[in-house]
């Protein structure tokens, strides 16, 4: 019989077979005759009655039960049996059985009604409450103690063991509570989630303070998996006031809407979730927040909770985790309906306060997002609305300018330059503090930070003109001529890893000590990212190495290219071109190809900015470095030179460029002609 084959798949020891059995049953359930369905139900009941069933058999029986109940074809006897015998499986020792039992409980609620939850309420809530806390096992504690001994003995030679033991924030106990599984708590909560979804709008009457207090405890739990599941339960709760079953359930009025009545408490908890250090928790809270706001019946009802939720939704549009960022951007479009700018201006006090708070967060991604949002305020919001808060916003940006994480420094630099352009008079008092920070970023080890500093300084010159032009030009000349001091090989920095930085922060060499990291518990790749410290105080800049002269020169070349876009700076930039060409001529150091790549990438922008007449007078001074870059071994530098020649040919005219090359050095003509057939990388 067909039911026998389906049951065999459902109870298989292979997961693929079990999944296949569920799909086959879902496809065939509507075509089964009454006798075949009764036979299937009897076979599933027989599986429940076996005392020696392996967990796969229980799991298969529960999955089959859920499909039958969802089909609305289950017999009364079958429903009664499941109702009477399902509860013990909710606390089974196998977590997959517990999950399947929770899904079956939800299907039972959908089939029978909210009375199923009423009967099981005490067990479900007790299951959650009893599992909210756990302690590490004896084996875990022994392993952690042994790990601490190794770390402390390794550090003792450097005299830092005492400070380490006193200040260690990522203790074994903390990491255990933050990342480990949590007994049956997650499965009990997922059971509650399934029950709420199954009951639909009928669950609205069951939302009370006792239930919410218990869920709120999970939202503040030390373990991130618990918090994540808790917010998905909240998402199910806020959905239960809306009929998702095509008019089959009663409509909940605003006066009886439990979500609206408890909305203030829910909004506060959702706000905490939208600010959580962990991306998974933020995403779960974002899902719950969207459902909470969208399902409220009127614009007035939604506006009540905007002061708490709007700033957090707005910031998450710039969060580093792509899933959170994209979901939040779509939520913003749904919630604001094209009125986002007006809503931010309406709640500007709460928005600014939250943005400033987030620039001091422990999570470097949050600080970066906070800087990006502050920059957005300066460029998009009405200037009169933002003007009273400029001082607080600039102070926050200055603090982020000194961050350990280079993406935060870069975001703060760009935001500061943007603010200066938009509010030159109000920002003038901060120039004495900001200029050294801009110039420090201009010589930073990270190329994108140098580019950001160049853009920011261009905005400063655009805002203040002659007031700061002399200082900026003097700095550029200093940086372009300083390349002469570049050592042939970079200095060896004994305490820094030479690899790429992780999360935007350089690693100390001892971070890769095999003794500290072999045969130890493994954690999520992002589990330590939120623990990176902020800048400021005595620990400021602790990860940065001194800038190389060529890096300073590279930043100045970017700045010259940015200034070329300002018409008043045209003659000044033209006078700086010989300094740029001279800097590009030095090849005695290992990194000169990186500098040549920058020159080739920026030269077309320089030409467009100052115009043909000014650029032609300096064109020949760049031929040697461009054609040298074209034939070098670095693919990126060679490609940049190729695209540079093509762009200059389009700008000046191919024949004019060819004629100038021929006059300067006929040997370059062959390379110029061949370049037309080279595809860019």
matplotlib code that plots the C-alpha trace (Angstrom):
import matplotlib.pyplot as plt

x = [0.0, 1.1, 0.9, 3.4, 6.0, 5.4, 5.8, 9.0, 10.4, 9.2, 10.9, 14.1, 17.5, 18.5, 17.4, 17.0, 14.6, 12.6, 12.3, 11.3, 8.6, 7.1, 7.0, 5.4, 2.7, 2.0, 1.5, -0.7, -2.7, -5.5, -5.8, -6.0, -9.3, -11.0, -9.9, -6.3, -6.3, -7.7, -5.1, -2.3, -3.7, -3.9, -0.3, 0.9, -1.0, 0.7, 4.1, 3.2, 2.3, 5.6, 7.7, 11.0, 10.8, 14.0, 13.9, 13.6, 10.4, 8.9, 10.1, 8.5, 5.2, 5.1, 5.9, 3.2, 0.8, 1.4, 0.7, -2.6, -3.8, -2.9, -5.0, -8.1, -9.0, -8.0, -10.6, -12.0, -10.4, -7.0, -7.2, -8.3, -5.4, -2.9, -4.3, -4.0, -0.5, 1.5, 2.6, 5.3, 7.1, 7.5, 10.2, 11.9, 15.6, 16.1, 15.8, 14.6, 11.7, 10.9, 10.9, 8.6, 6.3, 6.0, 5.1, 2.5, 1.1, 0.7, -1.1, -3.4, -4.2, -5.0, -7.2, -9.1, -8.7, -7.3, -8.5, -5.5, -3.2, -5.5, -5.1, -1.3, -0.6, 0.8, 3.1, 4.4, 5.1, 6.6, 8.9, 10.1, 10.5, 12.3, 14.9, 15.8, 19.0, 21.7, 25.2, 28.3, 28.8, 31.8, 33.7, 33.2, 34.4, 37.5, 38.4, 37.9, 40.1, 42.9, 42.6, 43.0, 46.1, 47.7, 46.8, 48.0, 51.3, 51.9, 51.3, 53.2, 56.6, 55.5, 54.4, 50.8, 49.1, 47.7, 46.1, 44.8, 43.1, 41.6, 40.4, 39.6, 36.1, 35.7, 35.8, 35.0, 31.7, 30.6, 31.4, 29.7, 26.5, 26.6, 27.1, 26.1, 22.9, 20.3, 18.7, 15.1, 14.4, 14.6, 12.3, 9.7, 9.8, 9.4, 6.5, 4.9, 5.6, 3.9, 0.9, 0.5, 0.7, -1.8, -4.3, -4.2, -6.4, -8.0, -4.8, -5.4, -7.5, -4.7, -2.1, -1.6, 1.0, 2.2, 2.9, 4.7, 6.8, 8.1, 8.8, 10.5, 12.8, 14.0, 14.6, 17.1, 18.7, 22.5, 22.4, 22.0, 20.1, 17.5, 17.1, 16.8, 14.1, 12.3, 12.0, 10.5, 7.9, 7.2, 6.8, 4.2, 2.4, 2.1, 0.8, -2.0, -4.2, -4.4, -6.4, -3.9, -6.4, -8.6, -11.4, -11.9, -11.1, -12.7, -11.4, -9.7, -10.9, -8.5, -10.2, -9.6, -6.2, -3.8, -0.8, -1.8, -2.8, 0.6, 2.3, 4.4, 6.1, 6.5, 8.0, 10.6, 11.6, 11.8, 14.0, 16.5, 16.5, 17.1, 20.2, 21.5, 25.2, 24.4, 23.3, 21.0, 19.2, 18.9, 17.3, 14.8, 13.9, 13.6, 11.1, 9.1, 9.2, 8.0, 5.1, 4.3, 4.1, 2.5, -0.2, -1.4, -4.7, -4.1, -1.5, -2.3, -1.8, 1.6, 2.8, 2.4, 5.5, 7.6, 9.7, 11.2, 11.3, 11.9, 15.5, 16.5, 14.9, 16.6, 20.1, 19.8, 19.5, 23.3, 24.2, 27.2, 25.3, 23.7, 20.6, 19.8, 20.6, 18.5, 15.6, 15.6, 15.7, 12.6, 10.9, 11.7, 10.0, 6.9, 6.5, 7.3, 5.5, 7.7, 7.6, 10.9, 12.5, 9.5, 9.3, 12.9, 12.5, 9.4, 11.3, 14.7, 15.3, 15.0, 16.9, 19.9, 20.0, 20.0, 22.6, 25.0, 24.5, 25.3, 28.6, 29.7, 28.5, 30.8, 30.1, 32.4, 29.7, 27.2, 29.6, 30.3, 26.5, 26.0, 28.6, 27.0, 23.6, 25.0, 26.4, 22.9, 21.3, 23.6, 22.9, 19.2, 17.4, 16.3, 19.2, 17.0, 15.9, 19.4, 21.2, 20.5, 22.2, 25.4, 27.6, 26.6, 26.9, 30.3, 31.5, 30.4, 32.2, 35.4, 35.3, 34.8, 37.7, 40.0, 38.5, 40.5, 38.5, 39.4, 35.9, 34.7, 37.5, 36.7, 32.9, 33.6, 35.9, 33.4, 30.6, 32.7, 33.6, 29.9, 28.9, 31.5, 30.2, 26.6, 27.2, 30.5, 29.7, 28.6, 31.6, 34.3, 34.9, 35.9, 38.4, 41.4, 40.5, 39.4, 42.3, 44.9, 42.4, 41.8, 45.5, 46.1, 43.5, 45.2, 48.3, 46.5, 47.6, 44.3, 43.8, 40.0, 40.6, 43.1, 40.5, 37.8, 40.1, 40.8, 37.0, 36.5, 39.3, 37.9, 34.6, 36.5, 38.2, 34.9, 33.3, 36.0, 38.0, 41.0, 40.7, 42.2, 43.6, 47.1, 47.2, 45.9, 48.3, 51.2, 50.3, 50.0, 53.4, 54.9, 53.3, 54.3, 57.9, 58.2, 58.4, 62.1, 62.4, 60.8, 62.9, 63.6, 61.8, 59.1, 60.2, 59.4, 56.8, 57.5, 54.2, 51.7, 50.5, 51.3, 48.1, 44.8, 43.0, 39.9, 36.8, 38.9, 41.3, 44.9, 45.9, 48.7, 51.1, 50.4, 46.8, 47.9, 49.7, 48.9, 49.1, 46.2, 43.9, 44.5, 41.9, 39.6, 35.9, 35.1, 32.9, 31.0, 33.3, 31.6, 31.3, 34.2, 33.7, 31.4, 34.1, 36.6, 37.2, 36.6, 39.2, 39.9, 41.7, 45.1, 44.4, 43.8, 45.4, 46.8, 46.6, 48.0, 51.5, 53.3, 52.5, 55.0, 56.0, 54.6, 51.2, 51.2, 52.1, 49.3, 46.7, 47.9, 47.5, 44.0, 43.5, 44.8, 42.4, 39.5, 40.5, 40.5, 36.7, 36.5, 36.7, 38.3, 41.2, 42.0, 45.1, 46.4, 46.0, 47.8, 50.7, 50.7, 50.9, 54.7, 54.9, 52.6, 54.7, 57.9, 56.5, 55.5, 59.0, 60.5, 60.8, 63.4, 60.9, 58.9, 55.4, 55.9, 53.5, 50.7, 51.4, 51.5, 48.2, 46.7, 48.3, 46.9, 43.4, 43.3, 45.0, 41.8, 39.8, 42.6, 42.5, 38.7, 38.8, 41.3, 40.4, 42.3, 44.3, 45.8, 46.4, 48.1, 50.9, 51.7, 50.8, 54.3, 55.5, 53.3, 54.2, 57.2, 55.3, 52.1, 54.0, 56.2, 53.0, 51.5, 54.4, 54.8, 54.1, 51.2, 47.9, 46.0, 48.6, 48.9, 45.2, 44.9, 47.5, 45.7, 42.4, 44.2, 45.5, 42.1, 40.4, 43.0, 42.6, 38.9, 39.3, 42.1, 41.4, 43.3, 45.3, 46.4, 47.5, 49.3, 51.1, 52.2, 53.5, 55.4, 57.1, 58.0, 59.2, 58.5, 59.2, 56.0, 53.9, 53.9, 52.6, 50.0, 48.7, 48.7, 46.8, 43.6, 43.2, 43.7, 40.6, 40.5, 40.5]
y = [0.0, 3.6, 4.5, 1.8, 3.3, 6.8, 5.7, 3.8, 7.1, 9.1, 6.8, 6.3, 6.8, 9.1, 12.7, 13.0, 10.0, 11.5, 14.8, 13.0, 11.2, 14.5, 15.9, 12.8, 12.8, 16.5, 15.8, 12.7, 13.5, 15.1, 12.2, 9.4, 7.7, 7.6, 4.0, 4.7, 7.7, 5.7, 3.0, 5.7, 7.2, 3.7, 3.0, 6.3, 5.6, 2.2, 3.9, 6.1, 3.0, 1.3, 1.7, 0.7, 3.2, 4.9, 8.6, 8.5, 6.6, 9.1, 11.9, 10.4, 9.8, 13.4, 14.8, 12.6, 13.7, 17.4, 16.8, 15.0, 17.7, 20.5, 18.7, 19.1, 15.4, 13.9, 11.7, 12.6, 9.5, 10.3, 13.9, 12.7, 10.3, 12.9, 15.4, 12.9, 11.5, 14.4, 16.2, 13.6, 14.0, 17.8, 16.9, 14.0, 13.7, 14.1, 17.7, 16.8, 14.9, 17.9, 20.2, 17.9, 17.6, 21.4, 21.5, 18.8, 20.8, 23.9, 21.8, 20.4, 24.0, 24.9, 21.8, 22.0, 25.5, 27.6, 25.1, 23.0, 25.8, 26.4, 22.7, 22.6, 26.2, 25.2, 22.6, 24.9, 27.9, 25.7, 24.1, 27.6, 28.9, 25.8, 25.9, 29.6, 28.9, 26.3, 25.8, 24.4, 20.7, 19.5, 18.5, 22.0, 23.6, 21.4, 22.2, 25.9, 25.8, 24.0, 26.6, 29.4, 27.9, 27.7, 31.3, 32.6, 30.7, 32.0, 35.6, 35.4, 35.7, 39.1, 40.2, 40.6, 37.6, 39.6, 42.2, 39.6, 37.7, 40.9, 42.3, 39.3, 40.1, 37.0, 34.4, 30.8, 31.1, 34.2, 32.6, 29.4, 31.3, 33.4, 30.6, 27.1, 25.3, 25.7, 22.4, 22.2, 26.0, 26.6, 23.7, 24.8, 28.3, 27.0, 24.9, 28.1, 29.8, 27.0, 27.0, 30.8, 30.5, 27.5, 29.4, 32.5, 35.4, 33.1, 33.5, 37.2, 36.5, 34.4, 37.2, 38.3, 39.8, 36.4, 35.2, 38.4, 38.6, 35.1, 35.9, 39.2, 37.2, 35.2, 38.4, 39.6, 36.1, 35.9, 33.4, 34.8, 31.7, 32.1, 35.8, 35.0, 32.4, 34.8, 37.4, 34.9, 34.1, 37.8, 37.9, 35.2, 37.1, 40.3, 38.4, 36.8, 39.9, 39.7, 37.0, 35.2, 32.4, 34.2, 35.4, 32.1, 33.7, 36.6, 40.1, 41.7, 45.3, 47.9, 47.9, 44.2, 44.1, 42.7, 43.6, 47.3, 47.2, 45.8, 47.8, 50.0, 47.0, 45.2, 48.3, 48.7, 45.0, 45.2, 48.2, 46.2, 43.5, 46.0, 47.2, 43.7, 42.9, 39.8, 40.0, 37.0, 38.5, 41.9, 40.1, 38.2, 41.5, 43.2, 40.6, 41.0, 44.8, 44.8, 42.6, 44.6, 47.9, 46.7, 44.8, 47.7, 48.9, 52.6, 55.3, 56.8, 53.5, 53.1, 56.6, 55.9, 53.6, 55.5, 57.4, 54.1, 52.0, 54.6, 55.5, 51.9, 50.8, 53.8, 52.9, 49.2, 50.2, 50.8, 47.7, 45.7, 42.3, 42.1, 40.3, 42.8, 45.7, 44.6, 43.5, 46.8, 48.8, 47.0, 47.5, 51.2, 51.5, 49.5, 51.5, 55.0, 54.8, 57.4, 59.7, 58.7, 62.1, 63.8, 61.1, 61.5, 65.3, 64.8, 62.5, 64.2, 64.4, 60.7, 59.9, 62.1, 60.8, 57.2, 57.8, 59.4, 56.5, 54.0, 55.7, 54.6, 51.0, 48.0, 46.6, 48.1, 47.5, 49.5, 52.4, 52.4, 52.4, 55.2, 57.4, 56.6, 57.6, 60.9, 61.7, 61.0, 63.4, 66.2, 65.6, 64.7, 66.3, 69.9, 72.0, 73.9, 70.7, 69.3, 72.6, 72.4, 69.0, 69.7, 70.0, 66.6, 64.9, 66.3, 65.3, 61.7, 61.8, 63.0, 60.1, 57.7, 59.3, 57.7, 54.2, 50.9, 49.8, 51.4, 51.2, 53.3, 55.8, 56.0, 56.4, 59.2, 61.0, 61.0, 62.0, 64.9, 66.2, 66.0, 67.9, 70.6, 71.1, 71.3, 73.4, 75.4, 78.1, 75.8, 73.4, 76.1, 75.8, 72.1, 72.6, 72.8, 69.3, 67.9, 68.9, 66.7, 63.8, 64.3, 64.4, 61.3, 59.4, 60.8, 58.7, 55.7, 52.2, 51.3, 52.6, 53.2, 55.3, 57.5, 57.9, 58.8, 61.4, 62.9, 63.3, 64.8, 67.4, 68.3, 69.1, 71.2, 73.2, 73.5, 74.9, 77.3, 78.1, 80.4, 80.1, 76.6, 76.3, 77.2, 74.6, 71.9, 72.7, 72.8, 69.4, 68.0, 69.3, 67.8, 64.4, 64.4, 65.3, 62.9, 59.9, 60.6, 59.4, 56.0, 53.1, 50.4, 47.8, 48.5, 48.3, 45.1, 45.5, 42.8, 43.0, 43.1, 40.4, 41.1, 39.6, 41.3, 42.8, 41.0, 43.1, 46.1, 45.6, 44.4, 41.3, 40.9, 38.2, 36.0, 35.8, 32.8, 31.0, 27.3, 26.4, 28.7, 27.6, 23.8, 21.3, 24.0, 24.7, 26.4, 29.4, 31.3, 33.4, 36.5, 35.6, 37.7, 40.6, 42.6, 42.4, 44.7, 47.9, 51.4, 54.1, 56.9, 57.0, 55.5, 52.6, 54.9, 53.8, 50.6, 48.6, 51.1, 51.1, 54.3, 55.4, 54.8, 57.8, 56.2, 55.9, 59.6, 60.3, 58.0, 59.9, 63.2, 62.1, 61.1, 64.5, 66.3, 64.3, 65.3, 69.0, 68.9, 68.6, 72.1, 74.9, 77.5, 75.0, 74.4, 76.5, 75.3, 71.6, 72.4, 73.7, 70.5, 68.1, 68.3, 67.2, 64.2, 63.2, 63.5, 61.3, 58.7, 58.5, 56.9, 53.2, 52.3, 50.8, 47.6, 49.2, 51.6, 49.7, 50.4, 54.1, 53.9, 52.1, 55.1, 57.6, 55.7, 55.5, 59.1, 60.7, 60.8, 62.5, 65.1, 65.7, 66.1, 68.4, 71.0, 70.8, 70.0, 73.2, 72.9, 69.2, 69.2, 71.3, 68.5, 65.5, 64.4, 64.3, 61.3, 59.2, 57.4, 56.2, 55.2, 53.1, 51.6, 50.6, 49.2, 46.7, 45.8, 42.4, 43.6, 42.8, 45.5, 48.2, 47.2, 47.2, 50.6, 52.0, 50.5, 52.0, 55.3, 55.5, 54.7, 57.3, 60.0, 59.1, 59.6, 62.9, 64.4, 62.6, 59.4, 61.2, 64.0, 61.5, 59.4, 62.5, 63.6, 60.0, 59.9, 63.2, 62.3, 58.7, 56.8, 53.5, 53.9, 53.9, 50.1, 49.7, 52.4, 50.7, 47.3, 48.7, 49.2, 45.4, 44.8, 44.0, 45.6, 43.4]
z = [0.0, -0.6, 3.1, 3.9, 1.5, 2.8, 6.4, 5.5, 4.1, 7.1, 9.6, 7.7, 9.4, 6.5, 6.6, 2.9, 2.9, 5.8, 3.9, 0.8, 2.7, 4.0, 0.5, -0.9, 1.8, 1.2, -2.5, -2.1, 1.1, -0.9, -3.3, -0.7, -0.3, 3.1, 3.7, 2.7, 5.0, 7.9, 7.3, 7.4, 10.6, 12.2, 11.2, 12.7, 15.9, 16.0, 15.8, 18.8, 20.9, 20.4, 23.5, 21.8, 18.9, 17.9, 17.6, 13.8, 14.1, 16.6, 14.3, 11.2, 13.1, 14.2, 10.7, 9.3, 12.0, 11.2, 7.4, 8.2, 10.6, 8.2, 5.5, 7.6, 6.8, 10.1, 11.8, 15.2, 16.8, 15.4, 16.6, 20.1, 20.3, 19.3, 21.7, 24.6, 23.7, 22.3, 25.4, 26.5, 23.2, 23.8, 26.3, 24.5, 24.9, 21.1, 20.1, 16.5, 18.1, 20.3, 17.3, 15.4, 18.4, 18.6, 14.9, 15.5, 18.4, 16.2, 13.5, 16.2, 17.3, 13.7, 13.4, 16.7, 18.0, 20.9, 23.5, 22.7, 23.9, 27.0, 28.0, 27.3, 28.5, 31.9, 30.5, 27.7, 30.0, 32.7, 30.0, 29.1, 32.6, 33.9, 31.1, 31.2, 33.1, 32.8, 34.1, 32.3, 32.8, 34.9, 31.7, 30.3, 33.5, 33.6, 29.9, 30.5, 33.7, 31.7, 29.0, 31.5, 32.9, 29.5, 28.7, 32.1, 31.9, 28.4, 29.5, 32.7, 31.0, 29.8, 33.3, 32.2, 33.8, 36.7, 34.5, 32.2, 35.0, 36.3, 33.1, 31.0, 29.5, 27.3, 30.1, 29.4, 31.4, 29.4, 26.0, 27.2, 28.1, 24.9, 22.4, 23.9, 23.4, 26.1, 27.0, 25.9, 26.0, 22.2, 21.4, 24.0, 22.6, 19.0, 20.2, 21.6, 18.3, 16.3, 18.7, 18.2, 14.4, 14.5, 16.6, 14.5, 15.6, 18.2, 20.2, 20.7, 23.8, 25.4, 25.3, 28.9, 31.1, 32.4, 28.9, 27.8, 31.0, 30.3, 26.7, 27.7, 29.9, 26.9, 25.0, 27.7, 28.0, 27.9, 25.1, 21.6, 20.3, 23.0, 22.2, 18.5, 19.1, 21.5, 18.8, 16.4, 19.0, 19.3, 15.5, 15.8, 18.6, 16.7, 13.6, 15.5, 15.3, 11.6, 9.7, 7.5, 6.5, 4.1, 6.3, 8.2, 11.6, 13.5, 13.0, 16.0, 16.7, 18.0, 21.5, 21.8, 20.1, 22.7, 20.6, 20.6, 24.3, 25.3, 22.5, 24.7, 26.3, 23.0, 21.3, 24.1, 23.8, 20.0, 20.4, 22.4, 19.8, 17.0, 18.9, 19.7, 19.2, 17.2, 13.6, 13.9, 16.8, 15.0, 12.0, 14.2, 15.9, 12.5, 11.3, 14.5, 14.2, 10.6, 11.5, 14.6, 12.7, 9.5, 11.3, 13.4, 12.0, 11.4, 10.9, 14.2, 16.0, 14.3, 15.1, 18.8, 18.7, 16.2, 18.8, 20.0, 16.8, 14.0, 14.9, 15.2, 11.9, 10.3, 11.5, 10.5, 6.9, 7.1, 9.3, 8.1, 8.0, 4.5, 5.6, 8.3, 6.0, 3.0, 5.2, 7.1, 3.9, 2.6, 6.0, 5.9, 2.5, 3.7, 6.9, 5.8, 2.4, 0.9, 4.0, 5.5, 5.4, 7.0, 9.7, 10.6, 10.9, 13.0, 15.5, 15.1, 18.8, 19.3, 16.1, 17.0, 20.5, 19.3, 16.6, 19.1, 21.5, 18.8, 17.9, 21.4, 21.0, 21.7, 18.2, 15.6, 12.9, 14.9, 15.3, 11.5, 10.8, 13.3, 11.4, 8.1, 9.5, 10.8, 7.4, 5.9, 8.4, 7.2, 3.5, 3.4, 6.4, 6.4, 7.7, 10.2, 11.8, 12.2, 13.1, 16.9, 17.1, 15.1, 18.2, 19.6, 16.3, 15.6, 19.1, 18.3, 15.0, 16.5, 19.0, 16.1, 14.3, 16.9, 16.7, 16.6, 13.6, 10.3, 8.7, 11.6, 11.2, 7.5, 8.1, 10.7, 8.3, 5.4, 7.7, 9.1, 5.7, 4.7, 7.8, 7.1, 3.6, 4.7, 7.9, 7.4, 9.9, 12.7, 12.2, 12.1, 15.8, 15.3, 12.5, 14.9, 16.1, 12.8, 10.6, 12.3, 12.1, 8.4, 7.7, 9.8, 7.7, 4.6, 5.4, 6.9, 6.0, 4.4, 0.9, 1.2, 4.4, 2.4, -0.3, 2.2, 3.8, 0.3, -0.3, 3.1, 2.7, -0.7, 1.0, 3.5, 0.8, -1.0, 2.2, 3.3, 0.1, 0.7, 4.5, 4.4, 0.9, 1.9, 4.7, 2.4, -0.5, 1.9, 3.2, -0.3, -1.3, 1.9, 1.1, -2.5, -1.8, 1.2, -1.1, -1.4, 2.3, 1.6, 2.5, -0.1, 2.0, 4.7, 8.3, 10.1, 12.8, 15.2, 17.1, 14.2, 11.9, 8.2, 6.9, 6.2, 9.1, 10.4, 11.1, 10.2, 13.1, 12.8, 14.8, 17.3, 16.2, 19.2, 18.2, 16.0, 18.8, 18.1, 21.8, 22.6, 19.7, 19.2, 20.4, 21.8, 21.4, 18.1, 17.9, 15.2, 12.9, 14.1, 17.8, 18.9, 16.6, 18.9, 21.7, 20.0, 22.0, 21.0, 20.5, 22.9, 26.3, 26.9, 24.5, 21.5, 18.2, 19.7, 16.5, 14.0, 12.7, 11.6, 8.1, 5.3, 3.2, 0.1, 1.8, 2.6, -1.0, -2.2, -0.1, -1.4, -5.0, -4.2, -2.7, -5.7, -7.9, -5.7, -5.7, -9.5, -9.4, -7.9, -10.6, -8.2, -7.6, -11.3, -11.4, -8.1, -9.2, -12.4, -10.4, -8.3, -11.3, -11.6, -8.0, -8.7, -11.8, -9.8, -7.0, -9.5, -10.9, -7.8, -8.1, -5.5, -3.0, -3.1, -3.0, -5.9, -8.2, -5.7, -6.0, -9.8, -9.8, -7.9, -10.4, -13.4, -11.8, -10.8, -13.8, -16.1, -13.3, -13.0, -16.7, -16.8, -13.7, -14.9, -18.6, -21.8, -22.0, -18.5, -18.7, -22.1, -20.7, -18.2, -20.2, -21.2, -17.6, -17.0, -20.0, -18.5, -15.4, -17.3, -19.9, -17.2, -15.3, -18.5, -18.9, -15.2, -13.7, -11.5, -13.3, -11.4, -12.1, -15.7, -16.2, -14.5, -16.9, -19.9, -18.9, -18.2, -21.7, -23.2, -21.1, -22.0, -25.7, -25.4, -23.6, -25.7, -28.9, -30.1, -32.7, -30.3, -27.7, -30.3, -31.7, -28.2, -27.5, -30.8, -30.2, -26.6, -27.2, -30.5, -28.7, -26.7, -29.9, -30.2, -26.7, -27.3, -30.4, -28.8, -25.8, -27.9, -28.0, -24.3, -22.3, -18.8, -15.7]

ax = plt.figure().add_subplot(projection="3d")
ax.plot(x, y, z, "-o")
ax.set_aspect("equal")
plt.show()
